[in-house]
């Protein structure tokens, strides 16, 4: 008996232990080698043991875990880098010395590096 689920357009066969493409990595243009997701196969009772991507930490919980904890929602996080304008820099108050321990020479450069927006959407598995 095969147990195949589809995640993000990728079929994942949970019936046997193997490595295959990670659905999250593929959707983000990664995992060209097709082996980031480790599928753990079935246990002695025939229940799937889940899968885990060792590149992005994407996880398909085991059937046992799902029975104990209920279904989970998959949270998708995407980061977008933005550049601060001169006006943004002027509005921000200095909170650290000019030379930072990180090796960044000015607070302006530091703010530019840290200027990220987080967009979160949830999808039901």
C-alpha positions in Angstrom: 0.0 0.0 0.0 1.4 3.4 -1.0 0.7 6.5 1.1 1.2 9.6 -1.1 0.3 13.1 -0.1 0.7 16.3 -2.2 2.3 19.4 -0.7 2.8 22.5 -2.8 2.3 20.5 -6.0 4.9 17.9 -5.1 3.9 14.3 -4.4 5.5 12.9 -1.3 5.4 9.1 -0.9 5.4 8.4 2.9 5.3 4.6 2.4 9.1 4.0 2.5 12.3 5.6 3.7 14.0 7.7 1.1 15.1 11.2 0.1 13.3 13.4 -2.4 12.6 17.0 -3.3 11.4 19.3 -0.5 8.1 20.9 -1.5 9.0 24.2 0.3 12.5 24.3 -1.2 11.2 23.6 -4.7 8.5 26.3 -4.4 11.3 28.8 -3.5 13.5 27.7 -6.4 15.9 25.5 -4.4 16.6 21.8 -4.0 17.8 21.2 -7.6 19.4 18.0 -6.5 16.1 16.6 -5.4 17.2 15.2 -2.0 16.6 17.7 0.7 13.5 16.0 2.2 14.2 12.9 4.2 11.1 10.7 4.4 11.1 8.2 7.3 8.8 5.6 5.9 6.3 3.5 7.9 6.5 2.1 11.5 5.7 -1.5 12.5 2.0 -0.7 12.7 2.0 0.7 9.1 1.7 4.4 10.2 3.9 6.9 8.4 6.8 8.4 10.4 6.7 11.8 8.7 9.4 13.7 6.8 11.9 16.5 7.4 13.9 18.8 5.2 17.4 19.4 6.4 17.9 22.5 4.3 14.8 24.6 5.4 13.4 22.6 8.3 10.1 21.9 6.5 8.4 19.1 8.4 5.6 16.6 7.7 4.5 15.4 11.2 4.3 11.6 11.8 0.9 10.0 11.9 1.4 9.2 15.6 2.1 12.9 16.3 -1.0 14.0 14.4 -3.2 11.6 16.3 -1.9 12.9 19.6 -1.8 16.6 18.8 -4.3 17.1 16.0 -3.7 18.6 12.6 -1.3 21.6 12.3 -1.3 24.7 10.1 1.6 25.3 7.9 3.0 28.8 8.4 4.8 30.3 5.5 7.2 33.2 6.1 8.7 35.2 3.4 11.2 38.0 3.9 11.5 41.1 1.7 14.5 43.4 1.9 13.8 47.1 1.7 16.1 50.1 1.6 15.6 53.0 4.0 15.4 56.5 2.5 17.4 59.5 3.9 14.1 60.6 5.6 13.8 57.3 7.3 17.3 57.6 8.6 16.7 61.1 9.9 13.5 60.0 11.8 15.2 57.1 13.6 17.0 58.1 16.8 20.6 56.8 17.2 20.7 54.0 19.8 24.1 52.6 19.3 27.6 54.0 18.8 28.9 54.7 15.3 31.2 51.6 15.2 29.2 48.5 15.9 30.6 45.2 17.1 29.3 43.5 14.0 31.9 45.3 11.8 29.3 47.6 10.2 30.9 51.0 10.2 27.8 53.2 10.6 24.4 53.0 12.2 22.9 53.9 8.8 24.5 50.8 7.2 23.3 48.8 10.2 19.7 50.0 9.7 19.9 49.2 6.0 21.0 45.7 6.7 18.3 45.1 9.2 15.4 46.6 7.2 13.3 43.6 6.5 9.5 43.1 6.4 7.9 39.9 7.4 4.8 38.7 5.5 3.1 35.7 7.1 0.3 33.6 5.6 -1.1 30.4 6.9 -2.3 27.5 5.0 -4.0 24.4 6.3 -2.2 21.1 5.6 
